[in-house]
Amino acid sequence: MWKLKPSTKNAQMEKVIAHFASHVSLIGNLPQEIAPNAIIRRASTNEIAEFDRRNALAASAISINSHSYRHKYEEVVNGTSTTYVPKLLPEANWRYWVIEYEGDGLIFNRIEQLLTLSMPSVYLSFATITGLSSPLEGTRPLSPHILERVESLWWNGYRENPIDVSKLVHLCSHLQTLSNLDAQDIFVLDALHKFFDLQRLPSRSDMYCLGLFSIIESLLAHSPRLNESLDSINHQLVNKLQFLNAEIIDSPIDSSTYFPVIGHDKLWKKLYAYRSQIAHTSQRSLSSEFQALRSAQCITDFVEANTKELMILALKKPSFLRYLRAC
């Protein structure tokens, strides 16, 4: 059963109704409790109308054509051009979802952070907030970066993606881990905060990719020992990731779905060299040495998938990652 420590002695008790921003189709029985006092359900008719209104205003403000949550888009290829034709779905298949939560607002923040680790990421839109023991009442608006993220996912092929609700339940089960971390394992919570903060950057930003590498380093690597020639960050990542993929992770990320076939060592050495290019030069395009990596977007997508995989492993086995970092 769920057993969570309160995040503070004087926790702010709130009722939150937060709308999904992501274009996903939820599979499974709804409503579904995904965490203590947190339920995912279909949005009501009034909630749908309010979501559409706020979403349209936010999209207009930043000149984005937001895609519909009540249509399926059929791809039509005509020569070199591709168009997407909307087809209205039956109302029962519309993709409007909300999370209804009552409790400590800081716990809800952690739920929101954990949901970004799903594949694809689940982002929350605007939320209405009322106090359960105070006169608090307000609306958290839809942030422009969320809308940009959702539309980037759509154009990258994540359209109406099915997500089994049980996977969201499993992600939120790590709330208990986050509430009971030993002081020496706080690096796991720090990594989750960093990943959530990174979502404020455009998905195509070089700094987003650089930030993902930073999280991987924080989860796997220690400061290089100057007296050991084979203790560089690059060397640590190559070997530790290979060990995890071979011995610990059940279904590791398949690099061949992102790049042509390339050996593990060579791949991660190229990826880390690309990371260094971002960090230390002003060069934006892929140089000839990185042509096997196809594109900057392929690199970012692959590194993001590995970052999520490592973070979920850290939530499952924080002490194991702590020992691995020290090796």
GIMOUR-V891760 format. One record per run of one state. SS is the DSSP state (A for helix, B for strand, O for the rest). FROM is the first residue (numbers start at 1). TO is the last residue. If there is no record, write none. Layout:
SS&FROM&TO + SS&FROM&TO
This chain:
O&1&12 + B&13&20 + O&21&23 + B&24&27 + O&28&31 + B&32&35 + O&36&37 + B&38&42 + O&43&44 + A&45&61 + O&62&70 + B&71&78 + O&79&80 + B&81&88 + O&89&90 + A&91&93 + O&94&96 + B&97&104 + A&105&115 + O&116&123 + B&124&131 + O&132&136 + B&137&140 + O&141&143 + A&144&155 + O&156&160 + B&161&164 + A&165&172 + O&173&174 + A&175&179 + O&180&182 + A&183&198 + O&199&205 + A&206&220 + O&221&232 + A&233&248 + O&249&254 + A&255&257 + O&258&263 + A&264&280 + O&281&287 + A&288&293 + O&294&295 + A&296&316 + O&317&317 + A&318&326 + O&327&327
